Amino acid sequence: MRLQTGMLTDVLARAIVIVLLGLLSVNLLGDFLRTGHLTGLLLLASEALVILFTLVRRRARAIDRSVARDLHVRLQRRHDRRPPRFEFLLQRVHWVASLRVA
């Protein structure tokens, strides 16, 4: 059975990420054991979750890199940018301005 190139590069990329994050986790564990700070333990847990999610994530089956898809995404993002709404802020300013100082 021959491995596909995409699968091989995916496994290689995952292995590199896992090794680097593993080295970082070892460093964080040493720092936690040396200092006893809770933040080191939280960072260690965070990195352990990243390693876990890297291991269990599924590979993308198809990636659409067509020009039509790119144009569609760009137009959709532009459409989603709406001007900020200041009605709530203006209501608060009006409410504060209406308060009487005792």
Residue frames relative to the residue before (quaternion, step in Angstrom):
aa qw qx qy qz dx dy dz
M 1.0000 0.0000 0.0000 0.0000 0.00 0.00 0.00
R 0.2309 -0.7975 0.5499 0.0909 3.54 -0.73 1.08
L 0.4061 -0.7126 0.5188 0.2412 3.57 -0.91 0.94
Q 0.4428 -0.6694 0.5258 0.2817 3.52 -1.05 0.75
T 0.6114 -0.5760 0.3959 0.3711 3.58 -1.13 0.60
G 0.6541 0.5202 -0.3154 0.4495 3.58 0.94 -0.82
M 0.6585 0.4975 -0.3077 0.4735 3.54 1.01 -0.79
L 0.6442 0.5265 -0.3183 0.4544 3.57 0.99 -0.83
T 0.6781 0.4736 -0.2992 0.4758 3.60 0.90 -0.85
D 0.6197 0.5360 -0.3438 0.4588 3.59 1.08 -0.67
V 0.6674 0.4840 -0.2994 0.4803 3.59 0.92 -0.89
L 0.6426 0.5183 -0.3206 0.4643 3.58 0.99 -0.80
A 0.6596 0.5008 -0.3102 0.4667 3.60 0.92 -0.86
R 0.6486 0.5066 -0.3203 0.4691 3.58 0.98 -0.80
A 0.6465 0.5260 -0.3228 0.4485 3.58 0.96 -0.86
I 0.6477 0.5123 -0.3209 0.4638 3.59 0.95 -0.85
V 0.6653 0.4988 -0.3048 0.4644 3.58 0.89 -0.93
I 0.6710 0.5008 -0.3045 0.4541 3.59 0.89 -0.89
V 0.6469 0.5076 -0.3279 0.4651 3.60 0.96 -0.79
L 0.6806 0.4869 -0.3004 0.4576 3.59 0.85 -0.92
L 0.6815 0.4646 -0.2924 0.4840 3.58 0.92 -0.84
G 0.6009 0.5498 -0.3535 0.4601 3.56 1.13 -0.58
L 0.6473 0.5015 -0.3130 0.4811 3.58 0.99 -0.82
L 0.6359 0.5116 -0.3232 0.4790 3.57 1.02 -0.77
S 0.6488 0.5191 -0.3194 0.4556 3.59 0.99 -0.80
V 0.6236 0.5223 -0.3392 0.4726 3.58 1.02 -0.74
N 0.6441 0.5135 -0.3088 0.4755 3.57 1.01 -0.83
L 0.6669 0.4936 -0.2994 0.4711 3.60 0.95 -0.84
L 0.6309 0.5246 -0.3336 0.4642 3.57 1.04 -0.74
G 0.6478 0.5121 -0.3128 0.4693 3.58 0.99 -0.84
D 0.6443 0.5151 -0.3122 0.4712 3.55 1.02 -0.82
F 0.6527 0.5048 -0.3167 0.4677 3.59 0.96 -0.83
L 0.6753 0.4900 -0.3053 0.4590 3.59 0.88 -0.88
R 0.6640 0.5076 -0.2969 0.4618 3.57 1.09 -0.71
T 0.7983 0.3093 -0.1480 0.4951 3.59 0.84 -0.96
G 0.3141 -0.7683 0.5010 0.2448 3.60 1.04 -0.71
H 0.4191 0.7111 -0.4716 0.3104 3.60 1.24 0.25
L 0.5251 -0.6587 0.4512 0.2945 3.53 -0.98 0.89
T 0.5989 0.5823 -0.3673 0.4090 3.60 1.06 -0.67
G 0.6204 0.5388 -0.3433 0.4549 3.59 1.05 -0.68
L 0.6521 0.5046 -0.3061 0.4758 3.56 1.03 -0.79
L 0.6429 0.5146 -0.3188 0.4693 3.59 1.02 -0.77
L 0.6477 0.5023 -0.3163 0.4776 3.57 1.01 -0.79
L 0.6285 0.5359 -0.3262 0.4598 3.56 1.04 -0.78
A 0.6545 0.4986 -0.3069 0.4784 3.59 0.95 -0.84
S 0.6346 0.5346 -0.3204 0.4570 3.56 1.02 -0.81
E 0.6849 0.4724 -0.2878 0.4743 3.58 0.87 -0.91
A 0.6139 0.5397 -0.3480 0.4590 3.59 1.08 -0.66
L 0.6437 0.5058 -0.3209 0.4763 3.59 1.04 -0.72
V 0.6228 0.5279 -0.3435 0.4641 3.59 1.01 -0.73
I 0.6442 0.5074 -0.3196 0.4748 3.58 0.97 -0.84
L 0.6515 0.5195 -0.3132 0.4556 3.58 0.93 -0.89
F 0.6941 0.4672 -0.2821 0.4695 3.58 0.86 -0.94
T 0.6056 0.5359 -0.3575 0.4672 3.58 1.11 -0.55
L 0.6538 0.5196 -0.3080 0.4558 3.56 1.03 -0.76
V 0.7928 0.3582 -0.1733 0.4616 3.58 0.83 -0.96
R 0.4869 0.6722 -0.4607 0.3145 3.60 1.13 -0.12
R 0.4120 -0.7072 0.5157 0.2533 3.53 -1.06 0.70
R 0.5215 -0.6410 0.4759 0.3011 3.50 -1.18 0.63
A 0.5029 -0.6349 0.4880 0.3255 3.57 -1.04 0.75
R 0.3850 -0.7435 0.4986 0.2243 3.58 -0.79 0.97
A 0.8020 -0.0328 0.0580 0.5936 3.55 0.93 -0.84
I 0.1246 -0.7652 0.6287 0.0596 3.52 -1.04 0.82
D 0.2595 -0.7746 0.5619 0.1300 3.54 -0.67 1.14
R 0.0196 -0.8172 0.5749 -0.0357 3.57 -0.43 1.24
S 0.3287 0.7694 -0.4925 0.2396 3.58 1.15 0.49
V 0.6143 -0.5572 0.4185 0.3701 3.54 -1.25 0.51
A 0.6309 0.5404 -0.3391 0.4415 3.58 0.99 -0.78
R 0.6613 0.4918 -0.3103 0.4739 3.60 0.94 -0.83
D 0.6346 0.5284 -0.3263 0.4600 3.58 0.99 -0.83
L 0.6595 0.4975 -0.3048 0.4740 3.58 0.92 -0.86
H 0.6340 0.5352 -0.3261 0.4530 3.58 0.98 -0.83
V 0.6739 0.4881 -0.2979 0.4678 3.60 0.89 -0.92
R 0.6558 0.5122 -0.3193 0.4535 3.58 0.92 -0.84
L 0.6674 0.4822 -0.3067 0.4775 3.59 0.93 -0.82
Q 0.6342 0.5300 -0.3317 0.4549 3.58 1.01 -0.75
R 0.6562 0.5018 -0.3109 0.4700 3.58 0.96 -0.83
R 0.6482 0.5045 -0.3276 0.4668 3.57 0.97 -0.76
H 0.6480 0.5191 -0.3150 0.4598 3.57 1.03 -0.80
D 0.6697 0.5215 -0.3049 0.4319 3.59 1.02 -0.74
R 0.5885 0.5588 -0.3828 0.4414 3.59 1.18 -0.33
R 0.0072 -0.8030 0.5942 -0.0455 3.51 -0.36 1.23
P 0.5531 -0.6000 0.4361 0.3793 3.57 -1.06 0.59
P 0.5564 -0.6159 0.4257 0.3603 3.58 -1.01 0.70
R 0.3508 -0.7325 0.5467 0.2039 3.50 -1.08 0.73
F 0.1748 -0.8209 0.5417 0.0470 3.50 -0.73 1.13
E 0.3506 0.7628 -0.4929 0.2286 3.58 1.22 0.16
F 0.6662 0.5038 -0.3074 0.4559 3.57 0.89 -0.95
L 0.6519 0.5078 -0.3125 0.4685 3.57 0.96 -0.86
L 0.6620 0.4976 -0.3143 0.4640 3.58 0.92 -0.82
Q 0.6207 0.5274 -0.3483 0.4640 3.60 1.03 -0.68
R 0.6576 0.5048 -0.3101 0.4653 3.58 0.97 -0.83
V 0.6420 0.5099 -0.3263 0.4705 3.59 0.97 -0.84
H 0.6502 0.5053 -0.3174 0.4703 3.57 0.95 -0.84
W 0.6454 0.5217 -0.3162 0.4597 3.61 0.98 -0.85
V 0.6693 0.4844 -0.3024 0.4753 3.59 0.91 -0.90
A 0.6579 0.5119 -0.3116 0.4562 3.57 0.98 -0.82
S 0.6746 0.5061 -0.2969 0.4479 3.58 1.12 -0.62
L 0.5161 0.6411 -0.4229 0.3792 3.60 1.22 -0.23
R 0.3096 -0.7345 0.5719 0.1941 3.52 -1.05 0.73
V 0.3767 -0.7040 0.5540 0.2359 3.52 -0.98 0.82
A 0.3360 -0.7762 0.5024 0.1795 3.58 -0.66 1.08
